[in-house]
Amino acid sequence: MALFIAGGMASAADAVVQLRQFVAATRSAEGEFEQVVAAKSGRKPQQSVGHFAFSRPGKFRWEYEKPYPQLLVGDGQRMWTWDRDLNQVTVRHIGDALGATPAAILFGSGSLDENFVLSDVGSSGGLDWVEARPKRAEGAFESLRIGLASGELKRMEMKDNFGQTTQLNFTRLHPNPPLDAARFRFIAPAGADVIGDMVDSVPAVR
């Protein structure tokens, strides 16, 4: 309900105001996404679909279903990446994993100005757009555009430092649902190869 109220107020507001209201009102969410990754070389874009859930700060579950299954889980301290085909788990500190990345917009503490310079870049395709540029140059991406409609997040477009463009469409986003805390816990599957910079802190593999 808070998001809908914020969305109503944002309908006549610029995109930066809409984004700030969305972040302030949406402490958790779940939904579905479509992702398209286009390489600078002009190769055929890679398409994938999946579903997600998050609870600020730092707790999320991001699951690719097609064409290749992969699961990313943030438990507030660590980020786990499980490649099911390889049965390999990578674990990193959540702060290192998010940092000034596009994921911080969704899963971070909500302090946008700490990591990004935000600017309104107008409307196109039925969406109002924000450009978010990282304040620190060591990140892996060059720029990020965020598309909103009436205060609701609809699309994210990222260009990385290698000329690759990733478009993320939120086909369904349900704000502030009741979420089971177990969705943000991860235990490596039996026999999985666990690697990363936080392996010593990983609970015993079952």
ChimeraX attribute file (.defattr): number of C-alpha atoms within 10 A of each C-alpha:
attribute: neighborCount
match mode: 1-to-1
recipient: residues
	/A:1	9
	/A:2	14
	/A:3	20
	/A:4	15
	/A:5	12
	/A:6	20
	/A:7	23
	/A:8	15
	/A:9	15
	/A:10	23
	/A:11	17
	/A:12	12
	/A:13	14
	/A:14	20
	/A:15	28
	/A:16	22
	/A:17	16
	/A:18	28
	/A:19	26
	/A:20	16
	/A:21	20
	/A:22	25
	/A:23	23
	/A:24	15
	/A:25	18
	/A:26	21
	/A:27	20
	/A:28	21
	/A:29	21
	/A:30	20
	/A:31	16
	/A:32	18
	/A:33	20
	/A:34	18
	/A:35	20
	/A:36	15
	/A:37	19
	/A:38	18
	/A:39	15
	/A:40	11
	/A:41	8
	/A:42	8
	/A:43	9
	/A:44	9
	/A:45	14
	/A:46	12
	/A:47	14
	/A:48	17
	/A:49	19
	/A:50	18
	/A:51	18
	/A:52	20
	/A:53	24
	/A:54	28
	/A:55	26
	/A:56	18
	/A:57	18
	/A:58	24
	/A:59	24
	/A:60	28
	/A:61	22
	/A:62	21
	/A:63	20
	/A:64	19
	/A:65	13
	/A:66	12
	/A:67	11
	/A:68	11
	/A:69	15
	/A:70	17
	/A:71	18
	/A:72	20
	/A:73	25
	/A:74	28
	/A:75	21
	/A:76	19
	/A:77	12
	/A:78	22
	/A:79	27
	/A:80	25
	/A:81	23
	/A:82	24
	/A:83	16
	/A:84	14
	/A:85	9
	/A:86	9
	/A:87	15
	/A:88	16
	/A:89	21
	/A:90	19
	/A:91	22
	/A:92	19
	/A:93	16
	/A:94	19
	/A:95	15
	/A:96	11
	/A:97	17
	/A:98	19
	/A:99	15
	/A:100	24
	/A:101	22
	/A:102	22
	/A:103	13
	/A:104	21
	/A:105	19
	/A:106	25
	/A:107	24
	/A:108	26
	/A:109	16
	/A:110	18
	/A:111	13
	/A:112	17
	/A:113	11
	/A:114	11
	/A:115	17
	/A:116	21
	/A:117	13
	/A:118	18
	/A:119	15
	/A:120	16
	/A:121	15
	/A:122	13
	/A:123	15
	/A:124	9
	/A:125	7
	/A:126	9
	/A:127	18
	/A:128	26
	/A:129	25
	/A:130	25
	/A:131	22
	/A:132	24
	/A:133	20
	/A:134	23
	/A:135	13
	/A:136	10
	/A:137	10
	/A:138	9
	/A:139	13
	/A:140	13
	/A:141	20
	/A:142	17
	/A:143	18
	/A:144	22
	/A:145	21
	/A:146	25
	/A:147	25
	/A:148	25
	/A:149	19
	/A:150	21
	/A:151	29
	/A:152	25
	/A:153	22
	/A:154	19
	/A:155	20
	/A:156	20
	/A:157	19
	/A:158	22
	/A:159	19
	/A:160	14
	/A:161	12
	/A:162	11
	/A:163	14
	/A:164	16
	/A:165	19
	/A:166	20
	/A:167	19
	/A:168	18
	/A:169	18
	/A:170	18
	/A:171	13
	/A:172	16
	/A:173	17
	/A:174	13
	/A:175	21
	/A:176	17
	/A:177	14
	/A:178	10
	/A:179	14
	/A:180	8
	/A:181	11
	/A:182	8
	/A:183	15
	/A:184	21
	/A:185	17
	/A:186	20
	/A:187	12
	/A:188	20
	/A:189	15
	/A:190	9
	/A:191	10
	/A:192	17
	/A:193	14
	/A:194	19
	/A:195	16
	/A:196	13
	/A:197	10
	/A:198	14
	/A:199	13
	/A:200	9
	/A:201	9
	/A:202	14
	/A:203	10
	/A:204	8
	/A:205	12
	/A:206	9
